[in-house]
Amino acid sequence: MKKMKKVLAMLLAMAMVLGMSMTTFAEPNTNEAKINVSGAEGEEVSYTYLQIIVPDQTTVTGWAFASQAIEDAYLEGYNNGVENKLDAQAVIQELINARNQEGYANSNAIGMALSKVAALKDFVPMENPQKVTSAGVYAVKAVQEGYTYNNMAAYVGFGEVDGQYPVLQDAELGVKRTKTGLDKSHNDEDKVSAIGQIVSYTIKTNVPYMDPLADNKTYFINDEITGADYELVDPTAEDSAIVGTVTLNGEVVAGAAITPDKTDKHKFHIDLSMLIDDQNSNAGLEIVVTYNAKVTAVTVDNKANAGHKDGDTYGSEYGEDDEDVFTGQITLTKTGENEEVLEGAGFEVTKGTEVVYFTKDEAGVYSHVETADVPSDVKTALDNAADKKVVDPAELEVNKDGKVYVRQVFTKKDGTVFVQGLDVGTYKFTEKTAPKGYSINDEASEATLTVGESGVATGIIEAETEMTDTKLSALPSTGGIGTTIFTVGGCAIMIIAAGLYFASRRKASR
């Protein structure tokens, strides 16, 4: 009875093996199949391939690895970190079960196994589509500048065509690739913003494919800005987050607050390593980072990159980009009637109907400041003194927190006044204070800042204007001795002459 049970068990095992591998027991097939890779049509991408599993009627599964080197590499990856390691036939059986939907193979393990196989040097160039004459599993690698690709595996099996069996069946592969580039932009299309204005930045990139067996699977997005300050959610907090969001495929990424670097408030790093797994399940999904910064200088340079973190170093393996913002500047020259340069001429600058406020950098040099950024008490003082007749320009300045705020700008010794940090537009200079010995010119001067035909600035934009004053006219004196002295003098002369006349007549009559 025991022998009978053993025989039945043996027959049952053989039946199971036969059911799982019946296609491999067919007569050798001489027809062809095609492996076709889709998803990168028209792109400059190159493919290589290697058959890693072949039919083998001598094995339990009916399949075997194509070589000992391939088997070793595949098993090393598949069994990575596994306590109960599987042999070749057990691994192939898991693949068969997964394909027949009788179970599932560990997708992380498959990814790591293919990664190990991909490191072999036996891959050969592949056409797309590629003709093959043997059933089995083929590993496929794709290479393209600017992209990373998942390692792929195509299964070429048997089927029935026009009543004929077995016939090799074509295999279709859809690529899963990821752009390695990074794109940075901002909301100011002409790339010109005034000092004090808020600029909204956007970083776009994609989660990269990473080798499941890679030693370093960290993933960071990094940013560095000069000439601007990140706008903070709470400026008074020591570790305040930056105003902005981080999304993955349109959904906010939890735990990805944009926080400035503790040692340099003009840098930030976003740790997105949680998006990397052995399955590369997020590979290719779009990451969008948005944040705000306030312009503080005449030129803003903003660099961003994505890559690994190695110690204290942040890499840019997955792309980088640089985005600039510029400002405008105007020079006004003040002269007299004979083209002599005039110092001490004061001007109020307006854009449209709005008065422009400035901070004084040095004599004759002023930087734009947003009206909302002028302290309320300073603005009140400046507005109250707007029409004050002054001898010293310092009377129209308000010093607070290390900054000198003004509403009227004055020419220096060379007759020029220089204003910077401006946005595009037309600016009017109205003279409020005339240089000594000159009268105010009632006709304002204008200067227009534009970016030219391209519509996009490539550097600081500039404009110039000028104004001429006339000397004060000479006026007659009033309130003096007038003609009285001349009248008295004339009368005296006449009296003396009359006296001399009568005296001479008397002498003649004698």
VENRAHU-V813224 format. One line per field, one symbol per residue. ss: DSSP state (H for helix, E for strand, C for the rest). burial: b if it has 24 or more other ideal C-beta (glycine too) atoms within 12 Angstrom, else e. A space follows every 10 residues. Layout:
# VENRAHU-V813224
ss: ???
burial: ???
This chain:
# VENRAHU-V813224
ss: CHHHHHHHHH HHHHHHHHHH HHHHHCCCCC CCEEEEEECC CCCCCEEEEE EEEEECCCCC CCEEECCHHH HHHHHHHHCC CCCCCCCHHH HHHHHHHHHC CCCCCCHHHH HHHHHHHHCC CCCEEECCCE EECCCEEEEE EEECCCEEEC CEEEEECEEE ECCEEEEECC EEEECCEEEC CCEEEECCCC CECCCCCEEE EEEEEECCCC CCCCCCCCCE EEEEEECEEE CECCCCCCCC EECEEEEECC EECCCCCCEE CCCCCCEEEE ECHHHCCCCC CCCCCEEEEE EEEEECCCEE EEEEEEECEE CCEECCCCCE EEEEEECEEE EEEEECCCCC ECCCCEEEEE ECCEECEEEE EECCEEEEEC HHHCCHHHHH HHHHCCCCCC CCHHHHEEEE CCEEEECEEE CCCCCEEEEE EECCEEEEEE EEECCCCECC CCCCEEEEEC CCCCCCCCCC EEEEEEEECC ECCCCCCCCC CCCHHHHHHH HHHHHHHHHH HHHHHHHHHC
burial: eeeeeeeeee eeeeeebeeb bebbbeeebe bebbbbbbeb eeeebebbbb bbbbbbeebe bbbbbbeeeb bebbbbbbbb eeeeebebbe bbbbbbeeee eeeebbebbb bbbbbbbbbb eebeebebbb ebebbbbbbb bbbeeebbbb bbbbbbbbee eeeeebebbb bebebbbbbb bbbbbbebeb bbbbbbbbbb bbbbbbbbbb bbbbeebbbb bbbbbbbbbb bbeeeeeeee bbbbbbbbee eebeebbbbb eeeebbbbbb bbbebbebbb ebbbbbbbbb bbbbbbbbbb bbbbbbbbbe eeebbbbbbb bbbbbbbbbb bbbbbbeeee bbbbbbbbbb beeebbbbbb beebbbbbbb bebbeeebbe ebeebbeeee eebeebbbee eeebbbbbbb bbeebbbbbb bbbbbbbbbb bbbbbeebeb beeebbbebe beeeeebeeb bbbebbbbbe eeeeeeeeee eeeeeeeeee eeeeeeeeee eeeeeeeeee
